[in-house]
C-alpha cells in the first residue's frame, strides 16, 4: 500500500528546495499584477497589391463638431494622397512623447500668462487657469493616426477633444483590425 506521507522538502541529491519568504512572495504577486509590456510589431508599409478598404466615418452626436471636422479633413487629405494603410499592431508608440508635448504646452502657458517673479496680472492668471483647465479636457492626438501608418512624432501631434479622439480611434481600430497589415485605406465621410 502506498504511503501518504508528505514529500520531503529535499529533492533528489539532498539539496533543499528554496523557500519563498514573505518579501519574495509579495514581489512575485506585484509582478503578476503589473501589466505586461507589449512588444511592438515590426512596422509595415502600404501594400498596393491588396484591395483598398473604404473606411466610413460618421460624426456621432457625442463628438464635438469642430474637432471632429478638423480630424476628418486631415484624414481625408492623407487618404486622397494615398498615404493611409493598416499598420501592424501593437504599435510602437512612445507614451513619453505625448506627455512631453502636453508639458511643453503647459510651460508655454505659464511663461506667457503667469511668468515667475510675481509679474503676472490678475487677467494673466485668469487666462492661464482657463487654458490649463482646457488642457485637461484634450488629448495629444496624432493627426495622422499611427494605426493608419502615421508617424509617432511631435510634428504629428495636435490637441483634440478627449472623447472624440479616443472614441474615433477605437472605432477606426474596430473597423480595420482584421485587415491584413499594409492594406490601403480610403476615408469616406458619411453625412
C-alpha positions as CSV (number, residue, x, y, z in Angstrom):
1,X,0.0,0.0,0.0
2,X,1.5,3.4,-1.0
3,X,2.4,5.8,1.8
4,X,0.6,9.1,2.1
5,X,3.3,10.9,4.0
6,X,4.2,14.4,2.9
7,X,7.0,14.6,0.4
8,X,10.3,15.7,1.7
9,X,11.4,19.3,1.0
10,X,14.6,17.8,-0.3
11,X,14.7,16.9,-4.0
12,X,17.0,14.2,-5.2
13,X,20.6,14.8,-4.4
14,X,19.9,16.2,-0.9
15,X,19.7,19.9,-1.9
16,X,16.8,21.6,-0.1
17,X,14.1,23.4,-2.1
18,X,14.2,27.1,-2.0
19,X,11.6,28.5,0.3
20,X,9.5,31.5,-0.7
21,X,9.6,34.1,2.0
22,X,7.1,37.0,2.5
23,X,9.2,39.6,0.6
24,X,9.7,37.3,-2.3
25,X,6.1,36.3,-2.4
26,X,5.0,39.9,-2.4
27,X,7.4,40.7,-5.2
28,X,6.0,37.8,-7.3
29,X,2.4,39.0,-6.6
30,X,3.3,42.6,-7.6
31,X,4.9,41.4,-10.8
32,X,1.9,39.3,-11.7
33,X,-0.4,42.4,-11.3
34,X,1.9,44.6,-13.3
35,X,0.7,45.0,-16.9
36,X,2.8,43.1,-19.4
37,X,4.7,45.3,-21.8
38,X,3.5,44.7,-25.3
39,X,6.3,44.2,-27.8
40,X,5.6,46.3,-30.8
41,X,5.1,44.6,-34.2
42,X,7.6,45.4,-36.9
43,X,6.2,48.3,-38.9
44,X,4.9,47.6,-42.4
45,X,4.4,49.8,-45.5
46,X,1.4,50.3,-47.7
47,X,0.8,47.3,-49.9
48,X,-0.9,48.4,-53.1
49,X,-1.3,44.8,-54.2
50,X,-4.0,44.4,-51.5
51,X,-7.5,45.6,-52.3
52,X,-8.3,49.1,-50.9
53,X,-10.5,49.2,-47.9
54,X,-13.1,52.1,-47.6
55,X,-13.2,53.3,-44.0
56,X,-16.5,55.0,-43.5
57,X,-16.6,57.6,-40.7
58,X,-19.7,59.3,-39.4
59,X,-19.8,62.1,-36.7
60,X,-21.6,60.8,-33.6
61,X,-23.7,63.2,-31.7
62,X,-21.3,63.0,-28.8
63,X,-18.4,64.3,-30.9
64,X,-17.6,68.0,-30.9
65,X,-18.2,69.2,-34.4
66,X,-15.1,71.5,-34.8
67,X,-12.6,68.9,-33.5
68,X,-14.2,66.1,-35.5
69,X,-14.2,68.1,-38.7
70,X,-10.5,69.0,-38.3
71,X,-9.6,65.4,-37.7
72,X,-11.6,64.1,-40.6
73,X,-10.3,66.8,-43.0
74,X,-6.7,65.8,-42.2
75,X,-7.5,62.1,-42.7
76,X,-9.3,62.8,-46.0
77,X,-6.3,64.7,-47.3
78,X,-4.0,61.9,-46.4
79,X,-6.4,59.4,-48.0
80,X,-6.5,61.5,-51.2
81,X,-2.7,61.5,-51.2
82,X,-2.7,57.7,-51.0
83,X,-0.9,57.6,-47.6
84,X,-3.3,55.6,-45.4
85,X,-2.9,51.9,-44.7
86,X,-3.3,49.5,-41.8
87,X,-0.2,49.5,-39.7
88,X,0.9,46.3,-37.9
89,X,-0.2,46.1,-34.3
90,X,0.8,46.5,-31.5
91,X,2.1,49.9,-32.5
92,X,5.5,51.2,-31.5
93,X,4.3,54.4,-29.8
94,X,6.3,56.3,-27.1
95,X,3.9,57.3,-24.3
96,X,6.5,59.9,-23.1
97,X,6.1,61.8,-26.4
98,X,2.6,62.9,-25.7
99,X,3.4,63.6,-22.0
100,X,6.3,65.8,-23.0
101,X,4.1,67.6,-25.7
102,X,1.5,68.4,-23.0
103,X,4.1,69.6,-20.6
104,X,5.7,71.9,-23.1
105,X,2.3,73.5,-23.8
106,X,1.7,73.8,-20.1
107,X,5.0,75.5,-19.6
108,X,4.3,77.9,-22.5
109,X,1.0,78.9,-20.9
110,X,2.8,79.8,-17.7
111,X,5.6,81.6,-19.5
112,X,3.1,83.8,-21.4
113,X,0.4,84.4,-18.8
114,X,1.9,83.7,-15.4
115,X,5.6,84.3,-15.5
116,X,7.8,83.6,-12.5
117,X,8.8,86.5,-10.3
118,X,5.3,87.8,-9.4
119,X,4.8,89.8,-12.6
120,X,1.6,88.2,-13.6
121,X,-1.5,90.3,-13.8
122,X,-4.9,89.2,-12.5
123,X,-6.1,88.9,-16.1
124,X,-3.0,86.8,-17.0
125,X,-3.5,84.4,-14.1
126,X,-7.2,84.1,-15.0
127,X,-6.3,83.3,-18.6
128,X,-3.6,80.8,-17.5
129,X,-6.1,79.0,-15.3
130,X,-8.7,78.9,-18.1
131,X,-6.2,77.5,-20.6
132,X,-4.9,74.9,-18.1
133,X,-8.4,73.7,-17.4
134,X,-9.0,73.4,-21.2
135,X,-5.7,71.5,-21.5
136,X,-7.1,68.9,-19.0
137,X,-10.0,68.2,-21.4
138,X,-7.9,67.4,-24.5
139,X,-5.6,64.6,-25.7
140,X,-2.4,65.0,-27.6
141,X,-3.8,63.4,-30.8
142,X,-1.8,62.0,-33.8
143,X,-3.3,63.9,-36.7
144,X,-2.2,61.0,-39.0
145,X,-3.1,58.1,-36.8
146,X,-0.2,55.6,-36.3
147,X,-2.7,52.8,-36.8
148,X,-3.2,54.2,-40.3
149,X,0.5,54.4,-41.0
150,X,1.2,57.8,-39.3
151,X,4.5,58.7,-37.6
152,X,4.8,58.8,-33.8
153,X,6.5,62.3,-33.9
154,X,5.9,65.6,-32.2
155,X,5.1,67.3,-35.5
156,X,2.2,64.9,-36.0
157,X,0.6,65.9,-32.7
158,X,-2.3,68.3,-32.1
159,X,-4.7,68.6,-29.3
160,X,-8.2,67.1,-29.8
161,X,-11.2,66.7,-27.5
162,X,-10.5,63.6,-25.4
163,X,-13.8,61.9,-26.1
164,X,-13.7,62.5,-29.8
165,X,-10.1,61.3,-30.0
166,X,-10.5,58.2,-28.0
167,X,-13.8,57.1,-29.5
168,X,-12.8,57.8,-33.1
169,X,-9.5,55.9,-32.6
170,X,-11.3,52.9,-31.1
171,X,-13.9,53.0,-33.9
172,X,-11.3,53.1,-36.6
173,X,-9.4,50.2,-34.9
174,X,-12.6,48.0,-34.7
175,X,-13.2,48.5,-38.4
176,X,-9.6,47.8,-39.6
177,X,-8.2,45.3,-37.1
178,X,-8.9,42.2,-39.1
179,X,-7.5,43.6,-42.3
180,X,-4.1,42.3,-43.5
181,X,-1.2,44.6,-42.5
182,X,-0.4,47.1,-45.2
183,X,-4.0,47.3,-46.6
184,X,-4.6,50.6,-48.4
185,X,-7.3,52.6,-46.7
186,X,-9.6,55.3,-48.2
187,X,-11.6,57.6,-46.0
188,X,-15.3,58.2,-46.7
189,X,-17.2,60.6,-44.5
190,X,-20.9,59.7,-44.1
191,X,-23.1,62.8,-43.7
